[in-house]
Amino acid sequence: MPNASSSLESLRNQALGPDPEAAYEAFEALTAIGTEEVVQFYLYLLETAERGWRNRAAMGLAYLGDERAVTPLLRAIQRPETRGSNGTMVYALTQFDCRHLLKELFQIVFQQGYEAQLMALMAIEAQDFEYSLEDVAIIQQQWGVTQLAPSTSLLELGLENIGELVEEL
């Protein structure tokens, strides 16, 4: 009979394998197990180039609710190579307590792609935040720069609405 360690290894291999259905099932099983080993595996996957692995790991971490995922999620979201494919990671981030991340969420709104921007805006509108006057100054400064050459996605989301959120700080 296989031990727990070999079962986890088998699930990890299956999660990273070529069969999408088997990979999905393996990620589901790993998340259900939810041990420290699984959390560490998911944190490792946030740093990979494979978008599907990152997204599944991010959602697994959100489901497990392990607050240690917040900083690695932010790092993964902010990496230039994930721009345009990080909306799921932003969604996962917003499932955690973001009350101290207002500046970071606005940075996502100002610098990322449409899906990430939308997820961050939804969190800004839905959560209560604790922030400093310095945070407000940084957000206002970034907003001023962003307005000079707004991205197409910011225009679609509505500069007026975003401006109102900034003014309410």
Secondary structure, DSSP 4 states (H G I P E B T S, - for coil): ---HHHHHHHHHHHHTSS-HHHHHHHHHHHHHH--HHHHHHHHHHTTSS-HHHHHHHHHHHHHHT-GGGHHHHHHHHHSGGGTTS-HHHHHHHTTS--TT-HHHHHHHHHHS-HHHHHHHHHHHHHS-----HHHHHHHHHHHHHHHHS--HHHHHH-HHHHHHHHHT-
